[in-house]
Amino acid sequence: MNSNGSASKISSDLDPALAQPLDEEPMTEDQIDLLRALSIQANDPQAFSKTLTRAEAAGRIEMLEAAIAR
């Protein structure tokens, strides 16, 4: 359990002691595809990086979607 009393999500059911929280895992293929498309659409190719975590990718996707909506 984490400090707020809820169990944190982990990536491995086999050995939770070795698992990383899902947010710290590499981004998913869907995130890669969406981030690549959004960075092109926003004319911001530097916003795309294949080395982001799931959480970092989610943040960049949100940022790019907001920029495009303006």
C-alpha positions in Angstrom: 0.0 0.0 0.0 1.1 3.5 -0.7 0.9 6.5 1.7 -2.7 7.3 0.8 -3.8 3.8 1.8 -4.3 2.3 -1.7 -2.3 -0.4 -3.3 -0.2 0.9 -6.2 -0.5 -0.8 -9.5 2.4 -3.1 -10.4 3.4 -4.7 -13.7 4.2 -8.2 -12.6 1.8 -10.7 -11.0 4.7 -13.2 -10.6 7.1 -11.3 -8.4 5.7 -8.0 -7.1 9.0 -7.3 -5.3 10.7 -6.9 -8.7 7.9 -5.1 -10.5 7.9 -1.4 -11.4 4.8 0.7 -11.0 3.0 0.9 -14.3 3.6 4.6 -14.6 7.4 3.9 -14.6 7.3 1.3 -17.4 8.1 2.3 -21.0 5.1 3.8 -22.9 2.8 1.5 -24.8 2.7 1.0 -28.5 -0.6 2.9 -28.6 1.1 5.8 -26.8 4.0 5.8 -29.2 1.6 6.0 -32.2 -0.5 8.7 -30.7 2.4 10.8 -29.4 4.1 10.6 -32.9 0.9 11.7 -34.7 0.2 14.5 -32.2 3.8 15.8 -32.4 3.5 16.0 -36.2 0.1 17.6 -36.0 1.3 20.2 -33.5 4.4 20.8 -35.6 6.5 19.9 -32.5 8.7 16.9 -33.5 10.9 17.3 -30.4 7.9 16.4 -28.2 8.2 12.8 -29.5 10.7 10.5 -27.8 10.6 6.7 -27.7 12.3 6.6 -24.3 9.4 8.0 -22.3 7.7 6.2 -19.4 3.9 5.7 -19.5 3.4 8.6 -17.2 5.7 11.0 -19.1 4.0 10.0 -22.4 0.5 10.6 -20.9 1.6 14.1 -19.8 3.0 14.9 -23.3 -0.1 13.6 -25.0 -2.2 15.8 -22.8 0.0 18.8 -23.5 0.0 18.3 -27.2 -3.8 17.8 -27.3 -4.2 21.0 -25.4 -1.9 22.9 -27.8 -3.7 21.5 -30.9 -7.1 22.5 -29.4 -6.0 26.2 -29.1 
